[in-house]
Structure formats: structure tokens, C-alpha cells
Amino acid sequence: MRPRSDQGVAVAEAATLAGLSAAEVDQRRRAGRVNAVARRSSRGAWSIVRSNVLTRFNAILGVLLVLVLVFGPPQDGLFGLVIVVNSAVGIVQELRAKRTLDALALVERAPVRVRRAGGEVSVPPEEVVVDDLVLLGSGARVPVDGDLAAVDGLEVDESLLTGEADAVDKEPRDEVLSGTFVVAGAGAFRAAKVGADAYAARLAAEASRFSLAPKRAEAAERFDMYSTFTNDCCSELEIRRLKPGASGQALSC
């Protein structure tokens, strides 16, 4: 870790940068270059479980499982484990994505320190505009994407976005991403990507987007894999039903 002077160097360097004037801020607001983004709420746990369990693929396998258990030996119904595994994998993946979304939504509400017209002010995250000079200190969240203008032993935790456990040392002109945290030092950066263009907003939008199309395509693909199995079972069942004296025979698929 690089030596630092408790934010002194970075604050002194940032003080030489006046930041945007009130007129420049107002101009960017009118142009829509502000950190405003439509918030998407993550789905509830019950909705996630229901969407992964009550699928067409699981319904087909469920019907086949009942037929096999009724007309055949129990060991032939082991393929029913596919229903459990398929549902469990989908539920775990979506619950992990939900936790990330909820964590991002929670930290997005903290006030942001910016330098405007030569003075430091605190503003809500949604009022940060492009080219704002954003000030960072230990424990602060990076609200938007941008390039560092001044640093003093700045270390950033990017684990929420990248999974990297170790803090990353930053230098002037390095990029910082929204959704990351300052764990040590201080710095200042110019806001470059705000609103829906910011990394955290794009990540949240992608994770919260839910479409049945991929799931239906996946179900259809899996159905093709089991179509031969289904036809064979049904044909065997019909043959044994029609054969004299076949009532005591076990159906084997």
C-alpha cells in the first residue's frame, strides 16, 4: 500500500480544480446528462422459485415420472432427479443475482461529494452530472464511472463487480467504476459515464432483465434430448397394455 497523508494531497490537488459552475451544471441537466436511471426492483424469492419449478420441461418429466412409477419399477424413475437438479441450479443462480442487485440498490442512496464553482457540496447520486468533479474518501462509494484526476494512496474494492477480493491501487488517469468502494486513501475524478451508461447501472439492468424466451428455448432443447425416451416409454406402455396377460409385467424404459 502506498503512503498517504490522510487525504491531504488529494484534497489539495482537487482544490485547484474548480469543478463545474452552476450554469454548466444546469446546462447538463437540461441536456439529460445527469445520473438518473430507472430503478428496477429484483424479483422476489417466491417468484424465482416458481419460475424455475413450474416450467414446461419439468411438467413433461413429471408426467413421465408418474407413468413410470405407476407401471414400472421404481429404479426406472431415477431420471426424475433431473427435475430437482434443473430447478435447484436455476434457483441458486437467480438468488445470487438478486443479492448482487439488492446490494447495488442499497449503496446507491448515499450522498455524493462533488466540487462545484470552487466549493465542496453534497448532492444526491441522481444529481451528479457529466464532468462533475467527484471527491472520494475512505468508505465512499463510487457513484458513476470516470477517470481519476488526483489520488493519495487510493485503493478501491471492486469485489462487488468483478469478484476480485484484493483492493486495487489506483493512479491518476486510471478508470474507476460505479458500484466500487474506496477502502483507503482519497482521490477525485471527473464523471464520464452517468445514468444508464454507468457500469453498475448496466450490470443491474442486465441481471434484472427476465425473459421466458431463453428458458423456453432451453426447455425445448432439453425436450429434444428426452423425446426418444418419451416415445419409447409410451410405445412400450401401449404394447404391454394390448398384449394378453401383460398386466403383471413391469414396464421398463
Backbone torsions as a table, in degrees:
resi	resn	phi	psi	omega
1	MET	NA	134.5	-179.8
2	ARG	-75.0	148.9	177.9
3	PRO	-66.4	149.5	179.4
4	ARG	-140.9	166.5	-176.3
5	SER	-120.7	45.8	177.5
6	ASP	51.4	52.0	175.2
7	GLN	74.7	1.5	-174.6
8	GLY	-64.1	-49.1	-177.4
9	VAL	-63.8	-48.2	-177.9
10	ALA	-63.3	-42.7	179.8
11	VAL	-64.6	-39.9	179.1
12	ALA	-64.3	-42.2	178.6
13	GLU	-67.2	-42.2	-179.8
14	ALA	-64.8	-30.3	-179.0
15	ALA	-65.6	-23.2	178.0
16	THR	-78.1	-10.8	177.7
17	LEU	-101.8	118.3	-172.9
18	ALA	-71.9	-24.1	-174.6
19	GLY	79.8	-172.5	-178.2
20	LEU	-77.8	149.4	173.1
21	SER	-83.2	167.9	179.1
22	ALA	-60.2	-37.7	179.5
23	ALA	-66.3	-39.8	-179.9
24	GLU	-68.0	-38.7	177.2
25	VAL	-63.1	-45.3	-179.5
26	ASP	-63.7	-38.5	178.7
27	GLN	-61.8	-42.2	179.9
28	ARG	-69.9	-34.7	176.8
29	ARG	-63.2	-45.1	179.9
30	ARG	-65.0	-29.2	180.0
31	ALA	-83.2	-2.5	179.7
32	GLY	78.7	15.5	-178.8
33	ARG	-92.8	57.5	-175.0
34	VAL	-125.8	158.3	-174.6
35	ASN	-81.9	54.7	178.9
36	ALA	-106.1	129.8	-179.6
37	VAL	-145.1	140.1	177.5
38	ALA	-66.8	124.4	-178.0
39	ARG	-81.7	131.9	176.4
40	ARG	-107.5	124.8	177.2
41	SER	-84.1	139.0	178.8
42	SER	-71.8	155.4	-179.0
43	ARG	-71.1	152.8	178.0
44	GLY	-72.2	162.3	-177.5
45	ALA	-62.2	-40.7	-179.7
46	TRP	-64.4	-39.1	178.5
47	SER	-63.4	-38.6	178.9
48	ILE	-65.8	-45.8	179.8
49	VAL	-62.7	-45.2	-177.6
50	ARG	-62.6	-42.9	-176.9
51	SER	-69.5	-23.6	179.8
52	ASN	-93.1	-20.9	-179.6
53	VAL	-94.3	-45.2	-176.8
54	LEU	-88.5	72.2	179.3
55	THR	-116.7	162.5	179.1
56	ARG	-64.9	-38.7	179.7
57	PHE	-61.5	-46.9	179.0
58	ASN	-65.4	-34.7	179.3
59	ALA	-65.0	-42.8	179.2
60	ILE	-62.4	-47.6	179.5
61	LEU	-64.9	-34.8	179.4
62	GLY	-63.4	-42.8	178.1
63	VAL	-63.6	-44.3	178.7
64	LEU	-62.4	-38.8	180.0
65	LEU	-62.3	-42.8	178.8
66	VAL	-62.5	-44.1	179.6
67	LEU	-61.3	-43.8	-178.5
68	VAL	-66.6	-41.2	-179.2
69	LEU	-68.2	-31.4	-179.8
70	VAL	-77.2	-43.3	-171.7
71	PHE	-105.7	-6.4	-176.3
72	GLY	-133.9	178.9	178.7
73	PRO	-69.7	148.9	-177.1
74	PRO	-58.4	-33.2	-176.9
75	GLN	-63.8	-22.0	178.0
76	ASP	-74.1	-9.6	179.8
77	GLY	-93.5	11.4	-179.3
78	LEU	-64.1	-22.6	179.0
79	PHE	-63.2	-14.8	177.0
80	GLY	-63.1	-17.9	176.2
81	LEU	-62.8	-22.6	177.6
82	VAL	-59.6	-37.4	179.0
83	ILE	-60.7	-45.9	-178.5
84	VAL	-65.5	-47.9	-177.7
85	VAL	-64.8	-45.4	-178.9
86	ASN	-60.0	-44.6	-179.8
87	SER	-69.0	-41.7	-177.5
88	ALA	-63.6	-42.8	-180.0
89	VAL	-62.0	-46.6	179.9
90	GLY	-63.0	-41.5	-179.1
91	ILE	-65.2	-45.8	-179.4
92	VAL	-61.5	-44.4	-179.1
93	GLN	-62.5	-43.6	-178.0
94	GLU	-73.2	-32.1	177.0
95	LEU	-67.9	-36.3	175.5
96	ARG	-63.7	-43.6	178.0
97	ALA	-63.5	-36.8	178.9
98	LYS	-63.9	-41.7	178.8
99	ARG	-62.0	-40.9	178.2
100	THR	-64.0	-43.8	178.7
101	LEU	-61.6	-44.3	-178.9
102	ASP	-65.5	-37.3	178.2
103	ALA	-66.7	-41.2	177.9
104	LEU	-63.8	-41.7	-179.2
105	ALA	-65.3	-35.1	-177.8
106	LEU	-68.2	-43.7	-175.4
107	VAL	-80.6	-11.2	-177.2
108	GLU	-73.3	-8.8	-172.7
109	ARG	-93.0	-8.2	-176.6
110	ALA	-69.0	142.4	177.4
111	PRO	-61.8	154.4	-178.2
112	VAL	-116.1	133.6	176.2
113	ARG	-89.4	124.3	177.5
114	VAL	-130.7	158.9	177.2
115	ARG	-108.9	119.5	-179.8
116	ARG	-133.6	134.4	178.3
117	ALA	52.7	37.9	176.1
118	GLY	82.8	-0.7	-179.4
119	GLY	-126.8	156.7	180.0
120	GLU	-93.3	131.6	178.4
121	VAL	-135.3	156.5	174.6
122	SER	-106.7	130.4	-178.4
123	VAL	-131.2	155.8	173.0
124	PRO	-62.5	151.2	-178.6
125	PRO	-54.8	-35.0	-177.0
126	GLU	-73.4	-6.6	179.5
127	GLU	-100.8	1.6	174.5
128	VAL	-71.2	135.3	-178.5
129	VAL	-118.0	165.2	177.5
130	VAL	-59.0	137.4	179.7
131	ASP	78.0	3.1	172.0
132	ASP	-60.8	143.2	174.1
133	LEU	-91.4	104.1	-175.5
134	VAL	-93.3	130.7	-179.0
135	LEU	-98.4	135.2	-178.2
136	LEU	-118.2	140.3	174.2
137	GLY	-137.9	172.0	-178.2
138	SER	-56.7	130.0	-179.7
139	GLY	89.1	-7.3	-177.7
140	ALA	-78.1	150.2	174.2
141	ARG	-96.4	140.7	175.9
142	VAL	-79.7	115.3	-172.3
143	PRO	-82.6	-29.3	-177.9
144	VAL	-140.8	173.7	177.5
145	ASP	-85.9	149.9	177.2
146	GLY	-178.6	-179.1	179.7
147	ASP	-111.7	135.2	-176.3
148	LEU	-68.3	133.8	176.4
149	ALA	-100.9	-28.8	180.0
150	ALA	-152.2	141.6	178.6
151	VAL	-138.1	154.2	172.9
152	ASP	-143.6	89.2	-178.3
153	GLY	61.3	34.5	-174.2
154	LEU	-73.6	127.9	174.6
155	GLU	-128.7	133.5	-173.5
156	VAL	-120.9	135.1	175.5
157	ASP	-93.0	114.5	-178.0
158	GLU	-108.6	16.8	-173.1
159	SER	-64.4	-31.8	-178.5
160	LEU	-63.8	-29.0	-177.6
161	LEU	-100.2	-39.4	-172.7
162	THR	-108.6	-17.0	-176.3
163	GLY	84.1	-3.4	179.1
164	GLU	-72.1	121.6	-174.0
165	ALA	-77.4	-32.1	-176.0
166	ASP	-82.1	142.7	176.0
167	ALA	-66.9	149.0	-177.0
168	VAL	-107.2	125.1	175.5
169	ASP	-71.1	138.9	-178.2
170	LYS	-118.3	146.0	177.7
171	GLU	-120.7	161.9	175.1
172	PRO	-54.3	140.2	-179.2
173	ARG	78.0	-1.5	172.3
174	ASP	-70.7	152.9	177.8
175	GLU	-86.8	139.9	171.0
176	VAL	-118.1	144.2	-174.7
177	LEU	-112.1	144.2	176.6
178	SER	-62.3	144.8	-179.0
179	GLY	94.4	-6.4	176.8
180	THR	-94.7	168.3	-175.6
181	PHE	-127.7	147.2	173.9
182	VAL	-86.6	122.6	179.5
183	VAL	-102.7	-17.4	178.5
184	ALA	-161.7	152.9	176.5
185	GLY	78.8	-163.5	-178.0
186	ALA	-150.0	167.8	179.8
187	GLY	-176.3	177.8	177.3
188	ALA	-146.8	142.1	-179.9
189	PHE	-143.4	157.5	176.9
190	ARG	-89.9	127.4	178.6
191	ALA	-67.2	125.9	-178.8
192	ALA	-113.7	-43.4	-179.8
193	LYS	-122.3	121.4	-177.7
194	VAL	-126.4	169.1	176.7
195	GLY	62.2	-136.1	-176.7
196	ALA	-68.6	-15.8	179.4
197	ASP	-82.7	-16.2	-179.2
198	ALA	-67.8	150.8	-174.4
199	TYR	-60.3	-46.3	-177.8
200	ALA	-63.6	-38.7	179.6
201	ALA	-66.5	-41.2	178.3
202	ARG	-66.1	-38.8	178.2
203	LEU	-64.9	-44.2	-179.6
204	ALA	-65.0	-40.8	180.0
205	ALA	-64.5	-39.8	-179.6
206	GLU	-69.0	-41.4	-177.7
207	ALA	-70.7	-33.0	-176.6
208	SER	-87.9	-8.2	179.0
209	ARG	-71.3	126.0	-177.1
210	PHE	-126.7	120.7	179.3
211	SER	-132.4	137.7	178.0
212	LEU	-77.5	-14.5	-176.5
213	ALA	-59.1	-50.7	179.1
214	PRO	-61.7	-38.5	-179.3
215	LYS	-66.5	-38.2	178.7
216	ARG	-67.7	-39.6	178.5
217	ALA	-64.2	-41.0	178.5
218	GLU	-65.1	-40.7	179.2
219	ALA	-64.0	-41.1	179.2
220	ALA	-63.6	-38.8	179.8
221	GLU	-65.2	-43.6	178.6
222	ARG	-67.6	-35.0	178.7
223	PHE	-61.6	-38.3	177.8
224	ASP	-61.1	-36.1	-179.6
225	MET	-64.2	-33.7	-175.9
226	TYR	-101.8	3.6	-176.5
227	SER	-63.3	-41.6	178.9
228	THR	-62.3	-43.0	178.3
229	PHE	-58.9	-44.5	-178.3
230	THR	-62.7	-47.2	-178.2
231	ASN	-63.2	-40.9	-179.4
232	ASP	-64.0	-43.6	-179.4
233	CYS	-62.9	-46.3	-177.5
234	CYS	-65.6	-39.6	179.6
235	SER	-65.2	-44.1	179.8
236	GLU	-63.0	-40.1	179.5
237	LEU	-62.7	-42.6	-179.2
238	GLU	-67.5	-39.5	-180.0
239	ILE	-63.6	-44.8	-177.7
240	ARG	-70.2	-30.5	177.6
241	ARG	-66.8	-35.8	-177.1
242	LEU	-84.1	-23.2	-177.8
243	LYS	-73.2	135.4	177.3
244	PRO	-63.9	138.4	176.1
245	GLY	70.8	17.8	-177.6
246	ALA	-92.1	1.5	-175.3
247	SER	-63.7	-28.6	-177.6
248	GLY	-91.2	-3.1	-179.0
249	GLN	-82.9	148.6	179.2
250	ALA	-92.6	138.2	176.7
251	LEU	-79.6	126.6	177.9
252	SER	-122.2	122.3	-179.6
253	CYS	-99.2	NA	NA
